[in-house]
Amino acid sequence: MPTLKTEILGIEFENPFLLASAPPTASIESIDKAFEMGWGGVVLKTITPDNLEMIEASPRYATIKEKGKVICLQNIELLSHKTVQYWVDGIKYLKDKHPTKVIIASIMAPVEKDEWQNLVGTLNDTSIDAYELNFSCPHGMPERNIGMAIGTSAEVSILITSWVKAVAKKPVFVKLTPNVTDITWIGKAVERAGADGFSAINTVQSFMGINLDTLEPVLNIDGHSTYGGLSGEAIKPIGFRCVAQLRQNSELPILGMGGISNWEDAAQYIALGSDAVQVCTEVMINGYEIINRLKSGLLNFLETKGFSDISELKNIAIQKITSHEKLNKKSHLYPIIDKDKCIKCGKCAKICSESEYHALYLDKDCMHINKEQCAGCSLCSHICPKEAIKMCL
């Protein structure tokens, strides 16, 4: 039988599923419950020096739904409101009760050497397993020149990483922002500064929209709003891309995240190079109990593939990703229409004619393909309401 156990930087994980640094890891009581339910580890909601003021706006969430299902969530929530001592005491309680669980401390401080090193010095004396440097919060903190303001500057990222590494007694992951032109540029910078691993990605900076009835922001705080962090299924392709790019440019461990809602998402992150994964928004929507389906689904998948553990899945897909320049341009696929499924609505022909190629047409109640006009783009197969079109040689 396969196992979900894995080891990263000498840290033993009973399974690769961690709760990300967010509201689900904001209190000791909640984390205790999550551990009881089977989560392999947690990243604590970001700990800051006690003198860093945290005042929240209300409300601070907005969503986009499709048929009642949340597909993305925007938030403008800040960091932990708990004192450093609260976390010091809580870490001891959690580790005494759950010694096999992994606890990673997410931390953030102003760009001052003493602030970062004092915070690390205090947490060094706890039984945490690693640090995660939050260089990526996209709202609230950048206005104070921290959070994403750090992670979009290679120079500042190098500086703080080196400060932390100089005193940290545990491995250091750097949580990277996707809100940059090239995430590998910052990844390489912090790797040079001594980072032991990456966490990727944090939320995507966004604006949820305008209510056309009121002409005020959807996320409405007294008629105003701000840019916030987008999470959930909608950002999964961005997370995949960032993890793949990091893996193609580094061998450091990666804690992958961004839009994970099921075991299939987790498996894809691992196949793209993640050593373990973090989950947040799906937990905020459906609760801690999703861990049961995550673990059982991934375990069954490993067994089906004949893999003994996730190390055999890791990186398996990364070699399939290349540059556009290197893609095979010689083969040409054409649409094949399943006549039993086709309802002759003509949508494929309409879109084809309005999207450059004019290769599909409806004649005498039958769909036809002009192969000389077809470019093999596959758009028709994606917009067919009955999935009656397949692309074949």
N, C-alpha and C positions, 0 to 999 in steps of 0.2 A: 504494500500500500504506500502511496506517496505521502509526503509530509509537507506541512506548511511552514515548518520551522526554517529559519534562515539566520545567517550571521552577517552583520555589517560592522566593519571597523572594530571587531572584537565584541560587539554587543549582540547577545542572543535574543532573537525575536521568536516568540512561540507561533506567531503568524504575521504576515506582512501588512496587516491592516492597522493603521494608526488614525486616531482622531486628530484633525488638523487644529492649529492654534486659532480658536474662534469661540463663539458662545458655548458650544458643547463642552469646552474644556475650561470654563470660567470659574468653576468652584470645585473644591475637594469632594464635596458630596456627589456631584454629578460624575466626576471622574471615577470615584469609587463604584458607582452604579455601572458605569461603562465597563470597567474591569470585570465586575461580576458577570456581565453579560457576554464577555468573551473577546473584547478588543485586545489586540496584542500590545498596544502602546498608545501614548498620547503625546501631543505637543501642547504644553500649557499655553493658555491665552497669554499674550505677550506681557512679560513682566518689565516694569520700568522703575527708575528711581522714584522714591516716594514723593519727591518734590516736583515731579512732572504732572501737572494738573490735567485731569480728565473730566470734561463736562460734556455729556451727551446731548444730542438733539432728539426731538420726538415729534413724529415718528422717524424711524431710520431705516426702514425697509420698503422696497417696492418689488413687484414681481411681474413677469409676463407669463401668461398661462395659455395653454393650447388644449381645448376640450377639458378644462378643469385641472389640467396637470401643470405644475410649475416647471417651466423649461429654463428659466433663469431668474436670478434674484440679485437685486442691487442693494448694497448696504452702505451706510456711512457711520457704522459703529466704530468706536475707538478701541483702545487696548484694555488690559486688565485694570479694574478699579481696586484690586486688593493690594495690600502692602507687601513689601518684600518679605517681612517676617511671617505674614500669613502663608506665603508659599514655602518658606523654609520649614515651618511647622507641618504644613500639609504634605510636603514631599516625604518627610519622615513617616508620617502616618500611612501614606499610600504604600511606600516601599516596605514598611514593616508588615502590612496586611497583604500586599501583593508583590512579593519579592521577585517573581518571574516576569513582571510587566515592565515595559520600557517607558521611561519618563524623560522627555526632552524638554528643556527649558527654552522657550522663545524669549528673547530679550531685545530691548531697544532703549537707547539713551540719546541725549543730545550729543553733538559732535565734539565731545570733550573727553580726553584720554582718561582722566580720573573717574568720570561718571561711568564709562564702560568697564574700566578695570575694577572699580569698587563693587559694581554689581556682580561681575564675574567672581570676584574674590569672595563675596558672601555666599554665592551659590556653589562655589567650589567645595564648600564644607558640607554640602548635602549629598544625597545619594543619587542625584540625577545621572542619566547615562550619557547625555550629550547636550550641546547648546545648539540653538537655531537662531541665527542673527537675522532679525526682521529688517531687511533693507528694502522693503517692498510695499508697505501699506500705502494705498493710493489716495487716501482721503484723510483730512485732519492733520496728519503728521507732516506731509510735505510743506505745508504752510509754516511749519516750525523748522524747516530745513532738515527734517529727519524722515524716516519711513522711505517712501519711494524717491525722495530727494537724494538719499544716500545711494540707492540702487541704480540710479540713472547716471551716476558719476563714477567712472572707474577709479579716479584718484581718491575720492572719499571712501569708496568701498575697500580699496587696498589699505588705506590708513587705518580704518576701524578694525578690519580683519586682523591686521598685524598687531594692533593693541590687544585684542582679545586673545589671540594665539600666544602672546607673550606671557599670559598669566593663566590661561585656561588649563585645567587638569583633566578635561574630558574632550572628546572629539567635537569639532565645530562644523556645523552645516550652515551655509549661507542661503537664506531664502531670497530667491531672485524674482524680479518683476518682469512681466511680459511687456510692460509699457516702455520698451526701448526698440531701437532699430534692429539691433543684433544682440540677442541674449548671450551669445557665446563670447562677445567682447568683455562683458562684465564677468562671466564665468571664468575666463582665462585670467582676468585681473585678480580675482580673489583666490584663485588657485595658486598664482604666483606669490600671493601674500600668506599662503599657508593653510587655506581652508581645507578641511578634510572631506567635505562633501557638499552637495547642492540640495536644496529643496526647491522644487519648481512645479507649478507656478503659484504666485499670489494672484489675487483677483485682477481683472482687466478694467482699467479706468473707463467709466461710461457715464451716460446721462440717460435716464429711463424714458424721458419724453414729456410731452405737454398734453394735459387734459383739454380737449377742444371745446368742452362745454364751459369750463371756467377760464380757459386760456392761462392756467397756472400749471406749474410743474406737477407731474404725477406723484413724485415723492415731495410732498408739500409740507413745509415747515413755516407756518404763518405766511403763506403766499410765496415763499422763496424756496430754493433748493441749491444743491451743489453737485459736483461730480463725485461719483462713488465707485465702489468696487463691484464688478459684475462677476457672478459665480453661477454654478449649476451647469446643466447639460450643454448649454449654448457655447460655453468656452472650452469644451473638451478638445475640439480640433486645434485650438491654440496651445493647450497644454501638451498635446501629442507632439506638435511641431517643436515646441521649446525643449522638451525632454530629448527628442531625437537629435536636435542640433547640439545639445550639450553632450550627449553620448558620442556623437561623431567627432567631437573635439576634445574629449576628456575621458579618462578612465576612473575618475572619482565616483564614489557612490552617489546615487540620486534617489531622493525621496520624491516620487512623482505624484502630482495632484492636479486637479482642475476638471470638474464636471463628472467625477466618478459617481455613478448611481447603481451599478451592478457589478457582478464579478467579471463580466465580459470587458468592461471598461478597465478594470484593474489588470486583467490579463494582457490587454493591449499596451498599457503603460509599461508592464514588465517586459513584454516582447520588444518594446522600443528602448529599453535600457534602464528602467527603474529597478532599484534593489528592493524597495518596499513602496507602499502608497499611503497617502493621507486622504481622508474623506471628511467633508464638512457639510455642504449644502444639503445633500441627501439625508443626512442625519437631522438637520434642522427642519426638514420637511416631514420625515417619517420616523424619526427616533432611533435610539441606539440599537434596537432589535434587528436592524438590517444586517448586523454583523453575522447573524446565523446564515442568511442566504449568500452573503459574500464568501464566507469560509467554505460552506458546502459546495457552492457552485465552482469555486476555483479548485477545490480538491478533486471534484469529479472530473473537471477538465484535465487536470494533470494526469489522472488515472487513464482517461480516454486516450490521451496522447502518448502514454507510456513513459511519462516523465517521473522521476523520483522526487524531485522538489522544484522550487521555482528557479533555481539556478540554471536548470536546463531550458527554461523558457526565456530567461533574460537574454536580451540582445539578439534574439533569433530573427527579428524582422529588420534590424537596423541596416543590415547589408543590402536590403531591397530598396533603400531610399538613396537616390542619386540626384544629380543635377539634371535640369531639363535638357541640357546639351548632350548628355549621355544616354538619354532615353532612345529606345528603338523607334525610328521613324519610318521603317520599311514596311511593317505589317499594317494592314488596313482592315478594320472591322466594319461590317454592314449590319443594319437593323434587319432582324427576322421577326415577322409578325405572326403571333399565334392567332389563327383565325377563329378558334373557339373562344378565346378571351376577348378579342377585339369587338367593341360595340360600335365601331365606325362613327365615332363622335367627331372625327376630323381634327382633334386638337393637335395631334402630332404634325399633321400637314400644315396647319395654320402657323404653329410655332416655327417649323422648319422654314417656311416661306418668309417669315418675318425675322428670321435670325440668320439670313445670309444665303442658305444653300438651295432651297426649292427642290429638294430631293424626294419628298413624299407628296402623294396626291391621292385624292379620293375620286374614283371613277366607277360609275355604275355600281355603287354601293360596295365597293371593294377598295382596300388600300393598296397602293402600288409604290414601288421604290425605284427611282431612277439612279442606278449605281454610278453613272457617270457624273451626276451632280452631287452625290453623297460624299461628304468629307470624313465620315466616321466619327463625328464629334460625340455622339451618344446622348445628346440632349433629349431626343425623342423618347428614349427608353426611361428617362427619369421623370418626364412630365406625363406619361401615359397613366390615366386614372385607374386602369385595370392591370397594369404591369404586363401588358400583352406584347411588349417589344423587348427582344434580347439582342445583344450585339455579338456577332459571330464572324469568323473569317469567311 
